[in-house]
Amino acid sequence: MLIDFKAIRQFLEDACGHYENSAPTVSEYLDGLYQRIDSDPKNVSLFELFKVSALLENGGWEHPSYAANRIYKIMSEVGLSTIGHAGF
């Protein structure tokens, strides 16, 4: 298999836990992404995974405000609604 879903799931779990209190929108989005990977991985684009992976760079997590902004942009770019999410 070309895509390591186990590593992706672990990354999403770690990121979700990291942003749970500091950026709930990020955590919620990552949880939803995790669920989409489990239920229908064909419904998740490599673009989306690539963009989400940038939350962790050089061994450190992106600041919660920047992470939330990144997630809003990803949601918008993949056609997900950002209505009702704090700060957007």
C-alpha positions as CSV (number, residue, x, y, z in Angstrom):
1,M,0.0,0.0,0.0
2,L,1.4,3.4,-0.9
3,I,-0.4,5.3,1.8
4,D,0.4,4.5,5.5
5,F,-3.1,4.9,7.0
6,K,-1.8,3.8,10.4
7,A,0.7,6.7,10.4
8,I,-2.0,9.1,9.2
9,R,-4.4,8.0,11.9
10,Q,-1.7,8.4,14.6
11,F,-0.9,11.8,13.4
12,L,-4.5,12.9,13.4
13,E,-5.0,11.5,17.0
14,D,-1.9,13.4,18.2
15,A,-2.9,16.6,16.5
16,C,-6.5,16.3,17.7
17,G,-5.3,15.8,21.3
18,H,-2.9,18.7,21.0
19,Y,-5.5,21.2,19.7
20,E,-8.5,19.9,21.7
21,N,-8.5,22.8,24.2
22,S,-6.5,25.5,22.4
23,A,-8.2,25.3,19.0
24,P,-11.5,23.2,19.2
25,T,-12.3,23.8,15.5
26,V,-9.0,22.2,14.5
27,S,-9.6,19.3,16.7
28,E,-13.2,18.8,15.4
29,Y,-12.0,19.0,11.8
30,L,-9.2,16.5,12.4
31,D,-11.7,14.1,14.2
32,G,-14.0,14.3,11.2
33,L,-11.1,13.7,8.8
34,Y,-10.2,10.6,10.9
35,Q,-13.7,9.3,10.6
36,R,-13.8,9.9,6.9
37,I,-10.6,8.0,6.5
38,D,-12.1,5.1,8.4
39,S,-15.5,5.1,6.6
40,D,-14.5,6.0,3.1
41,P,-10.8,6.8,2.4
42,K,-11.6,7.5,-1.3
43,N,-13.4,10.6,0.0
44,V,-10.2,12.1,1.4
45,S,-7.9,13.9,-1.0
46,L,-4.1,13.8,-0.9
47,F,-4.3,17.6,-1.1
48,E,-6.2,17.6,2.2
49,L,-3.7,15.3,3.9
50,F,-0.8,17.3,2.6
51,K,-2.2,20.6,4.0
52,V,-3.1,19.0,7.4
53,S,0.4,17.6,7.7
54,A,1.8,21.1,7.8
55,L,0.3,21.5,11.3
56,L,3.5,19.8,12.5
57,E,6.8,21.2,11.2
58,N,10.3,20.8,12.5
59,G,9.0,18.7,15.4
60,G,6.7,21.5,16.7
61,W,2.9,22.1,16.4
62,E,1.7,25.2,14.7
63,H,0.3,28.0,16.9
64,P,-3.4,27.3,17.6
65,S,-4.5,30.6,15.8
66,Y,-2.5,29.8,12.7
67,A,-3.7,26.1,12.8
68,A,-7.3,27.3,12.9
69,N,-6.7,29.6,10.0
70,R,-5.1,26.7,8.1
71,I,-8.1,24.5,8.7
72,Y,-10.6,27.1,7.7
73,K,-8.7,27.5,4.4
74,I,-8.6,23.8,3.8
75,M,-12.3,23.4,4.5
76,S,-13.0,26.2,2.1
77,E,-10.7,24.7,-0.6
78,V,-12.3,21.2,-0.4
79,G,-15.8,22.5,-0.4
80,L,-16.7,22.0,3.3
81,S,-18.8,24.6,5.0
82,T,-17.1,26.9,7.5
83,I,-20.4,28.4,8.7
84,G,-20.8,28.2,12.5
85,H,-17.1,27.7,13.2
86,A,-15.7,30.2,15.7
87,G,-13.4,32.8,14.3
88,F,-14.4,32.4,10.6
